[in-house]
Amino acid sequence: MSVQREHHPEPSTACKIAGPWPTYASFRNLPERERWVLYGSAKAYRQALEDQGFVMAESYDAFIKRVTDEMEL
């Protein structure tokens, strides 16, 4: 699953979400296929928050690395 990334300029009134949040480590014991599905869901969830104007303290690249590390993908 791929999520289209759009550039969202940081609005001056944006709510900044400190992270990392949430953790995905509890999913590492699931079968690989399910972990990939959850990985896609994690990216989509973050994109949905950004689309609503939230700004993440954790960069997108750091987010991807953390999620893949936590889920052992």
N, CA, C and O atoms as a Tripos MOL2 file, in Angstrom:
@<TRIPOS>MOLECULE
protein
  292   291    73     0     0
PROTEIN
NO_CHARGES

@<TRIPOS>ATOM
      1 N           0.8430   -1.1650    0.0000 N.3       1 MET1
      2 CA          0.0000    0.0000    0.0000 C.3       1 MET1
      3 C           0.8840    1.2220    0.0000 C.2       1 MET1
      4 O           1.8430    1.2910    0.7680 O.2       1 MET1
      5 N           0.5830    2.1820   -0.8410 N.am      2 SER2
      6 CA          1.3520    3.4090   -0.8320 C.3       2 SER2
      7 C           0.4250    4.5820   -0.5590 C.2       2 SER2
      8 O          -0.7260    4.6110   -0.9930 O.2       2 SER2
      9 N           0.9540    5.5280    0.1600 N.am      3 VAL3
     10 CA          0.2100    6.7270    0.5010 C.3       3 VAL3
     11 C           0.8620    7.8830   -0.2290 C.2       3 VAL3
     12 O           2.0700    8.0900   -0.1220 O.2       3 VAL3
     13 N           0.0600    8.6400   -0.9740 N.am      4 GLN4
     14 CA          0.5910    9.7970   -1.6740 C.3       4 GLN4
     15 C           0.9520   10.8650   -0.6580 C.2       4 GLN4
     16 O           0.1130   11.2630    0.1500 O.2       4 GLN4
     17 N           2.1820   11.3280   -0.6920 N.am      5 ARG5
     18 CA          2.6400   12.3600    0.2280 C.3       5 ARG5
     19 C           2.4970   13.7090   -0.4490 C.2       5 ARG5
     20 O           3.0290   13.9180   -1.5390 O.2       5 ARG5
     21 N           1.7970   14.6060    0.1760 N.am      6 GLU6
     22 CA          1.6820   15.9610   -0.3170 C.3       6 GLU6
     23 C           2.4110   16.8750    0.6440 C.2       6 GLU6
     24 O           2.4430   16.6340    1.8510 O.2       6 GLU6
     25 N           2.9960   17.9280    0.0960 N.am      7 HIS7
     26 CA          3.6780   18.8890    0.9570 C.3       7 HIS7
     27 C           2.6450   19.7510    1.6490 C.2       7 HIS7
     28 O           1.7930   20.3590    1.0000 O.2       7 HIS7
     29 N           2.7210   19.8020    2.9680 N.am      8 HIS8
     30 CA          1.8260   20.6350    3.7560 C.3       8 HIS8
     31 C           2.6710   21.6640    4.4860 C.2       8 HIS8
     32 O           3.3850   21.3260    5.4300 O.2       8 HIS8
     33 N           2.5940   22.9260    4.0540 N.am      9 PRO9
     34 CA          3.3620   23.9270    4.7830 C.3       9 PRO9
     35 C           2.8750   24.0190    6.2240 C.2       9 PRO9
     36 O           1.6870   23.8530    6.5030 O.2       9 PRO9
     37 N           3.7870   24.2810    7.1140 N.am     10 GLU10
     38 CA          3.4560   24.3240    8.5350 C.3      10 GLU10
     39 C           2.7240   25.6240    8.8500 C.2      10 GLU10
     40 O           3.3310   26.6950    8.8490 O.2      10 GLU10
     41 N           1.4250   25.5340    9.1200 N.am     11 PRO11
     42 CA          0.7000   26.7540    9.4590 C.3      11 PRO11
     43 C           1.1500   27.2880   10.8180 C.2      11 PRO11
     44 O           1.5460   26.5210   11.6960 O.2      11 PRO11
     45 N           1.0860   28.5870   10.9790 N.am     12 SER12
     46 CA          1.5610   29.1900   12.2260 C.3      12 SER12
     47 C           0.6900   28.8080   13.4120 C.2      12 SER12
     48 O           1.1400   28.8960   14.5550 O.2      12 SER12
     49 N          -0.5530   28.3840   13.1650 N.am     13 THR13
     50 CA         -1.4540   28.0090   14.2570 C.3      13 THR13
     51 C          -1.6070   26.4980   14.3750 C.2      13 THR13
     52 O          -2.5110   26.0180   15.0590 O.2      13 THR13
     53 N          -0.7450   25.7580   13.7250 N.am     14 ALA14
     54 CA         -0.8690   24.3000   13.7230 C.3      14 ALA14
     55 C          -0.6310   23.7170   15.1060 C.2      14 ALA14
     56 O           0.1660   24.2300   15.8920 O.2      14 ALA14
     57 N          -1.3390   22.6410   15.3790 N.am     15 CYS15
     58 CA         -1.1330   21.8930   16.6170 C.3      15 CYS15
     59 C           0.0140   20.9230   16.3610 C.2      15 CYS15
     60 O          -0.0800   20.0670   15.4810 O.2      15 CYS15
     61 N           1.0820   21.0500   17.1140 N.am     16 LYS16
     62 CA          2.2370   20.1710   16.9220 C.3      16 LYS16
     63 C           2.1130   18.9800   17.8530 C.2      16 LYS16
     64 O           1.9640   19.1380   19.0650 O.2      16 LYS16
     65 N           2.1760   17.7920   17.2820 N.am     17 ILE17
     66 CA          2.0750   16.5620   18.0560 C.3      17 ILE17
     67 C           3.4780   16.0740   18.3620 C.2      17 ILE17
     68 O           4.2550   15.7660   17.4570 O.2      17 ILE17
     69 N           3.7950   16.0060   19.6530 N.am     18 ALA18
     70 CA          5.0930   15.4950   20.0730 C.3      18 ALA18
     71 C           5.0710   13.9800   19.9630 C.2      18 ALA18
     72 O           4.0280   13.3600   20.1670 O.2      18 ALA18
     73 N           6.1710   13.3980   19.6560 N.am     19 GLY19
     74 CA          6.1760   11.9620   19.4630 C.3      19 GLY19
     75 C           7.3960   11.3320   20.0890 C.2      19 GLY19
     76 O           8.0890   12.0040   20.8530 O.2      19 GLY19
     77 N           7.6840   10.1320   19.8190 N.am     20 PRO20
     78 CA          6.9120    9.3060   18.8920 C.3      20 PRO20
     79 C           5.6200    8.7870   19.5290 C.2      20 PRO20
     80 O           5.5700    8.4350   20.7070 O.2      20 PRO20
     81 N           4.5980    8.7580   18.7060 N.am     21 TRP21
     82 CA          3.3010    8.2980   19.1540 C.3      21 TRP21
     83 C           2.5410    7.8000   17.9480 C.2      21 TRP21
     84 O           2.6340    8.4490   16.9070 O.2      21 TRP21
     85 N           1.8370    6.7670   17.9850 N.am     22 PRO22
     86 CA          1.8720    5.6960   18.9800 C.3      22 PRO22
     87 C           3.0220    4.7370   18.7060 C.2      22 PRO22
     88 O           3.7510    4.8960   17.7270 O.2      22 PRO22
     89 N           3.1800    3.7520   19.5630 N.am     23 THR23
     90 CA          4.2190    2.7420   19.3530 C.3      23 THR23
     91 C           3.6120    1.5360   18.6390 C.2      23 THR23
     92 O           2.4520    1.1890   18.8590 O.2      23 THR23
     93 N           4.3970    0.9130   17.7970 N.am     24 TYR24
     94 CA          3.9290   -0.2400   17.0190 C.3      24 TYR24
     95 C           4.6580   -1.5200   17.4050 C.2      24 TYR24
     96 O           4.5030   -2.5440   16.7390 O.2      24 TYR24
     97 N           5.4540   -1.4730   18.4730 N.am     25 ALA25
     98 CA          6.2630   -2.6250   18.8770 C.3      25 ALA25
     99 C           5.4190   -3.8450   19.2360 C.2      25 ALA25
    100 O           5.8760   -4.9760   19.0750 O.2      25 ALA25
    101 N           4.2160   -3.6360   19.7120 N.am     26 SER26
    102 CA          3.3780   -4.7760   20.1110 C.3      26 SER26
    103 C           2.9240   -5.6210   18.9240 C.2      26 SER26
    104 O           2.4190   -6.7280   19.1090 O.2      26 SER26
    105 N           3.1000   -5.1050   17.7020 N.am     27 PHE27
    106 CA          2.6840   -5.8440   16.5080 C.3      27 PHE27
    107 C           3.7860   -6.7230   15.9250 C.2      27 PHE27
    108 O           3.5430   -7.4550   14.9650 O.2      27 PHE27
    109 N           4.9860   -6.6640   16.4840 N.am     28 ARG28
    110 CA          6.1150   -7.3690   15.8600 C.3      28 ARG28
    111 C           5.9690   -8.8830   15.8420 C.2      28 ARG28
    112 O           6.6370   -9.5550   15.0570 O.2      28 ARG28
    113 N           5.1040   -9.4350   16.6960 N.am     29 ASN29
    114 CA          4.9270  -10.8900   16.7190 C.3      29 ASN29
    115 C           3.8440  -11.3790   15.7690 C.2      29 ASN29
    116 O           3.6090  -12.5830   15.6700 O.2      29 ASN29
    117 N           3.1860  -10.4690   15.0720 N.am     30 LEU30
    118 CA          2.1810  -10.8750   14.0900 C.3      30 LEU30
    119 C           2.8720  -11.4070   12.8340 C.2      30 LEU30
    120 O           4.0460  -11.1190   12.6010 O.2      30 LEU30
    121 N           2.1460  -12.1800   12.0280 N.am     31 PRO31
    122 CA          2.7260  -12.6300   10.7580 C.3      31 PRO31
    123 C           3.1160  -11.4220    9.8830 C.2      31 PRO31
    124 O           2.5170  -10.3520    9.9890 O.2      31 PRO31
    125 N           4.1070  -11.6090    9.0360 N.am     32 GLU32
    126 CA          4.6440  -10.5070    8.2340 C.3      32 GLU32
    127 C           3.5720   -9.8030    7.4060 C.2      32 GLU32
    128 O           3.5570   -8.5740    7.3260 O.2      32 GLU32
    129 N           2.6870  -10.5640    6.7970 N.am     33 ARG33
    130 CA          1.6390   -9.9500    5.9660 C.3      33 ARG33
    131 C           0.8130   -8.9560    6.7750 C.2      33 ARG33
    132 O           0.5350   -7.8550    6.2980 O.2      33 ARG33
    133 N           0.4150   -9.3280    7.9930 N.am     34 GLU34
    134 CA         -0.3750   -8.4410    8.8380 C.3      34 GLU34
    135 C           0.4230   -7.2040    9.2560 C.2      34 GLU34
    136 O          -0.1270   -6.1100    9.3730 O.2      34 GLU34
    137 N           1.7180   -7.3910    9.4780 N.am     35 ARG35
    138 CA          2.5530   -6.2450    9.8340 C.3      35 ARG35
    139 C           2.6430   -5.2480    8.6930 C.2      35 ARG35
    140 O           2.6560   -4.0390    8.9280 O.2      35 ARG35
    141 N           2.7060   -5.7420    7.4470 N.am     36 TRP36
    142 CA          2.7340   -4.8380    6.2940 C.3      36 TRP36
    143 C           1.4130   -4.0850    6.1620 C.2      36 TRP36
    144 O           1.4010   -2.9060    5.8070 O.2      36 TRP36
    145 N           0.3100   -4.7590    6.4450 N.am     37 VAL37
    146 CA         -0.9950   -4.0890    6.4150 C.3      37 VAL37
    147 C          -1.0280   -2.9810    7.4680 C.2      37 VAL37
    148 O          -1.4810   -1.8720    7.1870 O.2      37 VAL37
    149 N          -0.5530   -3.2770    8.6710 N.am     38 LEU38
    150 CA         -0.5290   -2.2800    9.7380 C.3      38 LEU38
    151 C           0.4260   -1.1310    9.4160 C.2      38 LEU38
    152 O           0.1670    0.0150    9.7860 O.2      38 LEU38
    153 N           1.5150   -1.4300    8.7350 N.am     39 TYR39
    154 CA          2.4520   -0.3870    8.2940 C.3      39 TYR39
    155 C           1.7320    0.5950    7.3710 C.2      39 TYR39
    156 O           1.8630    1.8100    7.5220 O.2      39 TYR39
    157 N           0.9760    0.0620    6.4210 N.am     40 GLY40
    158 CA          0.1990    0.9220    5.5240 C.3      40 GLY40
    159 C          -0.8230    1.7460    6.2890 C.2      40 GLY40
    160 O          -1.0450    2.9160    5.9770 O.2      40 GLY40
    161 N          -1.4400    1.1390    7.2860 N.am     41 SER41
    162 CA         -2.4190    1.8510    8.1050 C.3      41 SER41
    163 C          -1.7580    2.9680    8.9120 C.2      41 SER41
    164 O          -2.3250    4.0490    9.0670 O.2      41 SER41
    165 N          -0.5640    2.7020    9.4220 N.am     42 ALA42
    166 CA          0.1590    3.7130   10.2000 C.3      42 ALA42
    167 C           0.4720    4.9290    9.3260 C.2      42 ALA42
    168 O           0.3230    6.0690    9.7660 O.2      42 ALA42
    169 N           0.9060    4.6810    8.0890 N.am     43 LYS43
    170 CA          1.2040    5.7930    7.1820 C.3      43 LYS43
    171 C          -0.0690    6.5630    6.8390 C.2      43 LYS43
    172 O          -0.0630    7.7940    6.8050 O.2      43 LYS43
    173 N          -1.1550    5.8410    6.5870 N.am     44 ALA44
    174 CA         -2.4200    6.4960    6.2500 C.3      44 ALA44
    175 C          -2.9410    7.3200    7.4280 C.2      44 ALA44
    176 O          -3.4720    8.4130    7.2310 O.2      44 ALA44
    177 N          -2.7940    6.8020    8.6500 N.am     45 TYR45
    178 CA         -3.2490    7.5190    9.8400 C.3      45 TYR45
    179 C          -2.4600    8.8180   10.0200 C.2      45 TYR45
    180 O          -3.0340    9.8670   10.3100 O.2      45 TYR45
    181 N          -1.1550    8.7360    9.8480 N.am     46 ARG46
    182 CA         -0.3380    9.9480    9.9610 C.3      46 ARG46
    183 C          -0.7370   10.9550    8.8900 C.2      46 ARG46
    184 O          -0.8500   12.1480    9.1700 O.2      46 ARG46
    185 N          -0.9490   10.4820    7.6670 N.am     47 GLN47
    186 CA         -1.3470   11.3760    6.5820 C.3      47 GLN47
    187 C          -2.6900   12.0460    6.8980 C.2      47 GLN47
    188 O          -2.8690   13.2350    6.6340 O.2      47 GLN47
    189 N          -3.6220   11.2900    7.4570 N.am     48 ALA48
    190 CA         -4.9300   11.8440    7.8110 C.3      48 ALA48
    191 C          -4.7870   12.9520    8.8530 C.2      48 ALA48
    192 O          -5.4600   13.9790    8.7610 O.2      48 ALA48
    193 N          -3.9180   12.7520    9.8390 N.am     49 LEU49
    194 CA         -3.6900   13.7930   10.8350 C.3      49 LEU49
    195 C          -3.0770   15.0390   10.1960 C.2      49 LEU49
    196 O          -3.4820   16.1620   10.4940 O.2      49 LEU49
    197 N          -2.0940   14.8290    9.3120 N.am     50 GLU50
    198 CA         -1.4650   15.9670    8.6340 C.3      50 GLU50
    199 C          -2.4670   16.6950    7.7470 C.2      50 GLU50
    200 O          -2.4380   17.9220    7.6520 O.2      50 GLU50
    201 N          -3.3500   15.9450    7.1000 N.am     51 ASP51
    202 CA         -4.3750   16.5600    6.2480 C.3      51 ASP51
    203 C          -5.3300   17.4450    7.0530 C.2      51 ASP51
    204 O          -5.9160   18.3860    6.5160 O.2      51 ASP51
    205 N          -5.4800   17.1400    8.3300 N.am     52 GLN52
    206 CA         -6.3420   17.9340    9.2070 C.3      52 GLN52
    207 C          -5.5990   19.1310    9.8040 C.2      52 GLN52
    208 O          -6.1770   19.9100   10.5620 O.2      52 GLN52
    209 N          -4.3170   19.2730    9.4600 N.am     53 GLY53
    210 CA         -3.5510   20.4230    9.9170 C.3      53 GLY53
    211 C          -2.5950   20.1530   11.0640 C.2      53 GLY53
    212 O          -1.9070   21.0660   11.5210 O.2      53 GLY53
    213 N          -2.5380   18.9120   11.5380 N.am     54 PHE54
    214 CA         -1.6020   18.5940   12.6100 C.3      54 PHE54
    215 C          -0.1840   18.5420   12.0460 C.2      54 PHE54
    216 O           0.0280   18.1280   10.9070 O.2      54 PHE54
    217 N           0.7640   18.9600   12.8450 N.am     55 VAL55
    218 CA          2.1730   18.9220   12.4680 C.3      55 VAL55
    219 C           2.8700   17.9960   13.4410 C.2      55 VAL55
    220 O           2.7500   18.1540   14.6560 O.2      55 VAL55
    221 N           3.5950   17.0340   12.9100 N.am     56 MET56
    222 CA          4.2880   16.0660   13.7530 C.3      56 MET56
    223 C           5.6860   16.5670   14.0960 C.2      56 MET56
    224 O           6.3970   17.0870   13.2360 O.2      56 MET56
    225 N           6.0710   16.4090   15.3480 N.am     57 ALA57
    226 CA          7.4190   16.7680   15.7610 C.3      57 ALA57
    227 C           8.4310   15.8130   15.1420 C.2      57 ALA57
    228 O           9.5660   16.2010   14.8620 O.2      57 ALA57
    229 N           8.0230   14.5670   14.9270 N.am     58 GLU58
    230 CA          8.8830   13.5350   14.3360 C.3      58 GLU58
    231 C           8.8220   13.6710   12.8170 C.2      58 GLU58
    232 O           7.7320   13.6880   12.2450 O.2      58 GLU58
    233 N           9.9700   13.7670   12.1600 N.am     59 SER59
    234 CA          9.9770   13.8720   10.6980 C.3      59 SER59
    235 C           9.3900   12.6070   10.0770 C.2      59 SER59
    236 O           9.3360   11.5550   10.7140 O.2      59 SER59
    237 N           8.9530   12.7270    8.8250 N.am     60 TYR60
    238 CA          8.3540   11.5750    8.1470 C.3      60 TYR60
    239 C           9.3640   10.4380    8.0180 C.2      60 TYR60
    240 O           9.0220    9.2780    8.2460 O.2      60 TYR60
    241 N          10.5980   10.7610    7.6570 N.am     61 ASP61
    242 CA         11.6280    9.7180    7.5200 C.3      61 ASP61
    243 C          11.8990    9.0240    8.8510 C.2      61 ASP61
    244 O          12.0560    7.8040    8.8980 O.2      61 ASP61
    245 N          11.9540    9.7970    9.9290 N.am     62 ALA62
    246 CA         12.1710    9.2050   11.2540 C.3      62 ALA62
    247 C          10.9760    8.3350   11.6470 C.2      62 ALA62
    248 O          11.1480    7.2820   12.2610 O.2      62 ALA62
    249 N           9.7770    8.7710   11.2960 N.am     63 PHE63
    250 CA          8.5640    8.0040   11.5620 C.3      63 PHE63
    251 C           8.6190    6.6480   10.8500 C.2      63 PHE63
    252 O           8.3580    5.6120   11.4610 O.2      63 PHE63
    253 N           8.9570    6.6600    9.5630 N.am     64 ILE64
    254 CA          9.0300    5.4210    8.7820 C.3      64 ILE64
    255 C          10.0790    4.4890    9.3780 C.2      64 ILE64
    256 O           9.8280    3.2940    9.5350 O.2      64 ILE64
    257 N          11.2450    5.0240    9.7090 N.am     65 LYS65
    258 CA         12.2990    4.1870   10.2930 C.3      65 LYS65
    259 C          11.8410    3.5870   11.6140 C.2      65 LYS65
    260 O          12.0420    2.3970   11.8600 O.2      65 LYS65
    261 N          11.2230    4.4090   12.4680 N.am     66 ARG66
    262 CA         10.7690    3.9180   13.7750 C.3      66 ARG66
    263 C           9.7110    2.8300   13.6150 C.2      66 ARG66
    264 O           9.7910    1.7910   14.2700 O.2      66 ARG66
    265 N           8.7380    3.0520   12.7650 N.am     67 VAL67
    266 CA          7.6590    2.0690   12.5970 C.3      67 VAL67
    267 C           8.1990    0.7590   12.0380 C.2      67 VAL67
    268 O           7.8460   -0.3130   12.5280 O.2      67 VAL67
    269 N           9.0470    0.8320   11.0240 N.am     68 THR68
    270 CA          9.6040   -0.3980   10.4530 C.3      68 THR68
    271 C          10.5080   -1.1150   11.4590 C.2      68 THR68
    272 O          10.5180   -2.3450   11.5090 O.2      68 THR68
    273 N          11.2550   -0.3710   12.2480 N.am     69 ASP69
    274 CA         12.0900   -0.9820   13.2930 C.3      69 ASP69
    275 C          11.2200   -1.6510   14.3610 C.2      69 ASP69
    276 O          11.4750   -2.7870   14.7620 O.2      69 ASP69
    277 N          10.1920   -0.9300   14.8150 N.am     70 GLU70
    278 CA          9.3320   -1.4730   15.8630 C.3      70 GLU70
    279 C           8.5810   -2.7250   15.4200 C.2      70 GLU70
    280 O           8.3580   -3.6380   16.2140 O.2      70 GLU70
    281 N           8.1930   -2.7590   14.1440 N.am     71 MET71
    282 CA          7.4490   -3.9290   13.6330 C.3      71 MET71
    283 C           8.3730   -4.9680   12.9990 C.2      71 MET71
    284 O           7.9160   -5.9870   12.4820 O.2      71 MET71
    285 N           9.6790   -4.6950   13.0450 N.am     72 GLU72
    286 CA         10.6790   -5.5950   12.4740 C.3      72 GLU72
    287 C          10.3650   -5.9240   11.0070 C.2      72 GLU72
    288 O          10.2880   -7.0860   10.6080 O.2      72 GLU72
    289 N          10.1890   -4.8580   10.2270 N.am     73 LEU73
    290 CA          9.9490   -5.0180    8.7850 C.3      73 LEU73
    291 C          11.1830   -4.6180    8.0110 C.2      73 LEU73
    292 O          11.1870   -4.6800    6.7820 O.2      73 LEU73
@<TRIPOS>BOND
     1     1     2 1
     2     2     3 1
     3     3     4 2
     4     3     5 am
     5     5     6 1
     6     6     7 1
     7     7     8 2
     8     7     9 am
     9     9    10 1
    10    10    11 1
    11    11    12 2
    12    11    13 am
    13    13    14 1
    14    14    15 1
    15    15    16 2
    16    15    17 am
    17    17    18 1
    18    18    19 1
    19    19    20 2
    20    19    21 am
    21    21    22 1
    22    22    23 1
    23    23    24 2
    24    23    25 am
    25    25    26 1
    26    26    27 1
    27    27    28 2
    28    27    29 am
    29    29    30 1
    30    30    31 1
    31    31    32 2
    32    31    33 am
    33    33    34 1
    34    34    35 1
    35    35    36 2
    36    35    37 am
    37    37    38 1
    38    38    39 1
    39    39    40 2
    40    39    41 am
    41    41    42 1
    42    42    43 1
    43    43    44 2
    44    43    45 am
    45    45    46 1
    46    46    47 1
    47    47    48 2
    48    47    49 am
    49    49    50 1
    50    50    51 1
    51    51    52 2
    52    51    53 am
    53    53    54 1
    54    54    55 1
    55    55    56 2
    56    55    57 am
    57    57    58 1
    58    58    59 1
    59    59    60 2
    60    59    61 am
    61    61    62 1
    62    62    63 1
    63    63    64 2
    64    63    65 am
    65    65    66 1
    66    66    67 1
    67    67    68 2
    68    67    69 am
    69    69    70 1
    70    70    71 1
    71    71    72 2
    72    71    73 am
    73    73    74 1
    74    74    75 1
    75    75    76 2
    76    75    77 am
    77    77    78 1
    78    78    79 1
    79    79    80 2
    80    79    81 am
    81    81    82 1
    82    82    83 1
    83    83    84 2
    84    83    85 am
    85    85    86 1
    86    86    87 1
    87    87    88 2
    88    87    89 am
    89    89    90 1
    90    90    91 1
    91    91    92 2
    92    91    93 am
    93    93    94 1
    94    94    95 1
    95    95    96 2
    96    95    97 am
    97    97    98 1
    98    98    99 1
    99    99   100 2
   100    99   101 am
   101   101   102 1
   102   102   103 1
   103   103   104 2
   104   103   105 am
   105   105   106 1
   106   106   107 1
   107   107   108 2
   108   107   109 am
   109   109   110 1
   110   110   111 1
   111   111   112 2
   112   111   113 am
   113   113   114 1
   114   114   115 1
   115   115   116 2
   116   115   117 am
   117   117   118 1
   118   118   119 1
   119   119   120 2
   120   119   121 am
   121   121   122 1
   122   122   123 1
   123   123   124 2
   124   123   125 am
   125   125   126 1
   126   126   127 1
   127   127   128 2
   128   127   129 am
   129   129   130 1
   130   130   131 1
   131   131   132 2
   132   131   133 am
   133   133   134 1
   134   134   135 1
   135   135   136 2
   136   135   137 am
   137   137   138 1
   138   138   139 1
   139   139   140 2
   140   139   141 am
   141   141   142 1
   142   142   143 1
   143   143   144 2
   144   143   145 am
   145   145   146 1
   146   146   147 1
   147   147   148 2
   148   147   149 am
   149   149   150 1
   150   150   151 1
   151   151   152 2
   152   151   153 am
   153   153   154 1
   154   154   155 1
   155   155   156 2
   156   155   157 am
   157   157   158 1
   158   158   159 1
   159   159   160 2
   160   159   161 am
   161   161   162 1
   162   162   163 1
   163   163   164 2
   164   163   165 am
   165   165   166 1
   166   166   167 1
   167   167   168 2
   168   167   169 am
   169   169   170 1
   170   170   171 1
   171   171   172 2
   172   171   173 am
   173   173   174 1
   174   174   175 1
   175   175   176 2
   176   175   177 am
   177   177   178 1
   178   178   179 1
   179   179   180 2
   180   179   181 am
   181   181   182 1
   182   182   183 1
   183   183   184 2
   184   183   185 am
   185   185   186 1
   186   186   187 1
   187   187   188 2
   188   187   189 am
   189   189   190 1
   190   190   191 1
   191   191   192 2
   192   191   193 am
   193   193   194 1
   194   194   195 1
   195   195   196 2
   196   195   197 am
   197   197   198 1
   198   198   199 1
   199   199   200 2
   200   199   201 am
   201   201   202 1
   202   202   203 1
   203   203   204 2
   204   203   205 am
   205   205   206 1
   206   206   207 1
   207   207   208 2
   208   207   209 am
   209   209   210 1
   210   210   211 1
   211   211   212 2
   212   211   213 am
   213   213   214 1
   214   214   215 1
   215   215   216 2
   216   215   217 am
   217   217   218 1
   218   218   219 1
   219   219   220 2
   220   219   221 am
   221   221   222 1
   222   222   223 1
   223   223   224 2
   224   223   225 am
   225   225   226 1
   226   226   227 1
   227   227   228 2
   228   227   229 am
   229   229   230 1
   230   230   231 1
   231   231   232 2
   232   231   233 am
   233   233   234 1
   234   234   235 1
   235   235   236 2
   236   235   237 am
   237   237   238 1
   238   238   239 1
   239   239   240 2
   240   239   241 am
   241   241   242 1
   242   242   243 1
   243   243   244 2
   244   243   245 am
   245   245   246 1
   246   246   247 1
   247   247   248 2
   248   247   249 am
   249   249   250 1
   250   250   251 1
   251   251   252 2
   252   251   253 am
   253   253   254 1
   254   254   255 1
   255   255   256 2
   256   255   257 am
   257   257   258 1
   258   258   259 1
   259   259   260 2
   260   259   261 am
   261   261   262 1
   262   262   263 1
   263   263   264 2
   264   263   265 am
   265   265   266 1
   266   266   267 1
   267   267   268 2
   268   267   269 am
   269   269   270 1
   270   270   271 1
   271   271   272 2
   272   271   273 am
   273   273   274 1
   274   274   275 1
   275   275   276 2
   276   275   277 am
   277   277   278 1
   278   278   279 1
   279   279   280 2
   280   279   281 am
   281   281   282 1
   282   282   283 1
   283   283   284 2
   284   283   285 am
   285   285   286 1
   286   286   287 1
   287   287   288 2
   288   287   289 am
   289   289   290 1
   290   290   291 1
   291   291   292 2
@<TRIPOS>SUBSTRUCTURE
     1 MET1         2 RESIDUE 1 A MET
     2 SER2         6 RESIDUE 1 A SER
     3 VAL3        10 RESIDUE 1 A VAL
     4 GLN4        14 RESIDUE 1 A GLN
     5 ARG5        18 RESIDUE 1 A ARG
     6 GLU6        22 RESIDUE 1 A GLU
     7 HIS7        26 RESIDUE 1 A HIS
     8 HIS8        30 RESIDUE 1 A HIS
     9 PRO9        34 RESIDUE 1 A PRO
    10 GLU10       38 RESIDUE 1 A GLU
    11 PRO11       42 RESIDUE 1 A PRO
    12 SER12       46 RESIDUE 1 A SER
    13 THR13       50 RESIDUE 1 A THR
    14 ALA14       54 RESIDUE 1 A ALA
    15 CYS15       58 RESIDUE 1 A CYS
    16 LYS16       62 RESIDUE 1 A LYS
    17 ILE17       66 RESIDUE 1 A ILE
    18 ALA18       70 RESIDUE 1 A ALA
    19 GLY19       74 RESIDUE 1 A GLY
    20 PRO20       78 RESIDUE 1 A PRO
    21 TRP21       82 RESIDUE 1 A TRP
    22 PRO22       86 RESIDUE 1 A PRO
    23 THR23       90 RESIDUE 1 A THR
    24 TYR24       94 RESIDUE 1 A TYR
    25 ALA25       98 RESIDUE 1 A ALA
    26 SER26      102 RESIDUE 1 A SER
    27 PHE27      106 RESIDUE 1 A PHE
    28 ARG28      110 RESIDUE 1 A ARG
    29 ASN29      114 RESIDUE 1 A ASN
    30 LEU30      118 RESIDUE 1 A LEU
    31 PRO31      122 RESIDUE 1 A PRO
    32 GLU32      126 RESIDUE 1 A GLU
    33 ARG33      130 RESIDUE 1 A ARG
    34 GLU34      134 RESIDUE 1 A GLU
    35 ARG35      138 RESIDUE 1 A ARG
    36 TRP36      142 RESIDUE 1 A TRP
    37 VAL37      146 RESIDUE 1 A VAL
    38 LEU38      150 RESIDUE 1 A LEU
    39 TYR39      154 RESIDUE 1 A TYR
    40 GLY40      158 RESIDUE 1 A GLY
    41 SER41      162 RESIDUE 1 A SER
    42 ALA42      166 RESIDUE 1 A ALA
    43 LYS43      170 RESIDUE 1 A LYS
    44 ALA44      174 RESIDUE 1 A ALA
    45 TYR45      178 RESIDUE 1 A TYR
    46 ARG46      182 RESIDUE 1 A ARG
    47 GLN47      186 RESIDUE 1 A GLN
    48 ALA48      190 RESIDUE 1 A ALA
    49 LEU49      194 RESIDUE 1 A LEU
    50 GLU50      198 RESIDUE 1 A GLU
    51 ASP51      202 RESIDUE 1 A ASP
    52 GLN52      206 RESIDUE 1 A GLN
    53 GLY53      210 RESIDUE 1 A GLY
    54 PHE54      214 RESIDUE 1 A PHE
    55 VAL55      218 RESIDUE 1 A VAL
    56 MET56      222 RESIDUE 1 A MET
    57 ALA57      226 RESIDUE 1 A ALA
    58 GLU58      230 RESIDUE 1 A GLU
    59 SER59      234 RESIDUE 1 A SER
    60 TYR60      238 RESIDUE 1 A TYR
    61 ASP61      242 RESIDUE 1 A ASP
    62 ALA62      246 RESIDUE 1 A ALA
    63 PHE63      250 RESIDUE 1 A PHE
    64 ILE64      254 RESIDUE 1 A ILE
    65 LYS65      258 RESIDUE 1 A LYS
    66 ARG66      262 RESIDUE 1 A ARG
    67 VAL67      266 RESIDUE 1 A VAL
    68 THR68      270 RESIDUE 1 A THR
    69 ASP69      274 RESIDUE 1 A ASP
    70 GLU70      278 RESIDUE 1 A GLU
    71 MET71      282 RESIDUE 1 A MET
    72 GLU72      286 RESIDUE 1 A GLU
    73 LEU73      290 RESIDUE 1 A LEU
